[in-house]
């Protein structure tokens, strides 16, 4: 009985750390519940983080407190949910380092790469990369003597289509590769006593992403050339083999070469511990928690006072449309034969939720992703399936006088010329109707300046 009581005793700093972490976690989840979902990334974080995280020094540190407060201030002005997420995570790191000692950089980078924003950006640009990889693969395959034609994420050969599925440059592929990179770094740190600087970890993460792109190009070429259709053993075998040969093995070599091996004396050496100011630590904790609690309501008031996006911003005639507001101030225009969503313009640095992300979240499976040219204008196109329900959608970015599909173009125009681009999404239940409606609205002025 006495042994059990001794085991259940907690030190004062353990209680303080637990209370502060719970407080910040509640504030974070309250604000970002829509932003965090229990998926592969969260599961991998819960399973792997205890292995990755470790204390490297007894020296207390306040470094993460300053970055956390900076993220909170930027969050208020830039209105990016990712900054509030980082402020909360950095706050927890600060609590630990202020009570126990410095932690390893790898743990922080692990939190960064499982952050929903990083994976969202990967998914966002993954669509364009898939289309680009399809074109490159078709050109490479043409050297075999047969005629291969890229049509969006489809490759046509001998009147047969091969679809480049979202698994290529998909979230799970990128997430798994990043996860393996962090695990390999942690292994070399713990077992082989290697040391990795801040910049070397960044280089390894960037190299990991480039390896994933190269792997998927090789995978697409082999699957198409060997006619290994989706769902077959050959398709899965090629995918797994390509991942091992062209992502995992090069990554193992890179991680082993980038680290700096510490000798026994360097590994065991400890710099003189500098005493910290307890009152200063308590003050920083108070300011941080209060900021996380008060800034979101103040920002909500600020957003409510802004000019809202509505029918007065639309340039074309709305007669015959049933107009309503969807989540995030999105205009929903309904007619008997089609739907139209117009998402309000955002700043160049903000994340735009493309229709692919939104429709996937509604349970639809995406196929036949393409970039179509209609009336000399390029638009994105894909097919959506959920059970027996089949939809066809197109979308582009519209400033009123310009229409584009390029992320880089509309963001650069927003930055340099202060142009406002809205995302226009048209939905129909058959392809012919979609192409007709898309053609019609590409000729229309969508937004008033």
Beta strands, then each sheet from edge to edge (+ up, - down):
strand 1: 148-151
strand 2: 154-157
strand 3: 160-163
strand 4: 194-195
strand 5: 260-261
strand 6: 322-325
strand 7: 331-335
strand 8: 338-343
strand 9: 365-374
strand 10: 377-386
strand 11: 389-398
strand 12: 403-404
strand 13: 422-428
sheet 1: 1+ 2- 3+
sheet 2: 4+ 5-
sheet 3: 6+ 7- 8+ 13- 11+ 10- 9+
sheet 4: 6+ 7- 8+ 13- 11+ 12-
end
